[in-house]
Amino acid sequence: MSVTSTDVTEEFIPSADHLVAHNERFSGSFQDGELAVAPTMRLAVVACMDSRMDIFKILGLENGEAHILRNAGGVITDDVIRSLCLSQRFLGTQEIVLLHHTDCGLQMVSEDEFKADLEAELGIKPRWSLEPFADPYGDTRQSMQRLILTPFVDASYLRGFVYDVTDGRLREVSQAE
Ligand SMILES: [Zn+2]
């Protein structure tokens, strides 16, 4: 199996023109030009990039209220720590909310197979870790633990949740003992 293979067989039509047309209408009635750069809720959310999760809708957030950091899995990587460190020290956020979810793409891949496929196809393995997991609750706990252990982020106000993609509910994850 090639790493880049997908199940989609129809012809691919890029969306950028459609997005730009939407933006013409959006900017015509734009009202957020006075928002401050620092998030008003002093909150940073770290979430998976999953396309079914509208973070603003799920949490009832408005534009300007929080930093939203997203990547595959909502993993606490060095780059997420970089962003949180800046968010806290330069832009005044204090609270961190982690948002993982059920049925994540990272539950369906194997780190070793993924990297072996890449190496077979490209002749090189990435340095980064894919960080797949079996249990989203355990993975959320692992992410909380990373934030507690890094010196660069203040985790005094830290909570972690798993979003259930089948019913829209959040379930809180307790920190590691
Ligand atoms: Zn995911």
Residues whose N, C-alpha, C, O or C-beta is under 5 A from the ligand:
A	BS01	ZN	C48 D50 G73 C104 G105
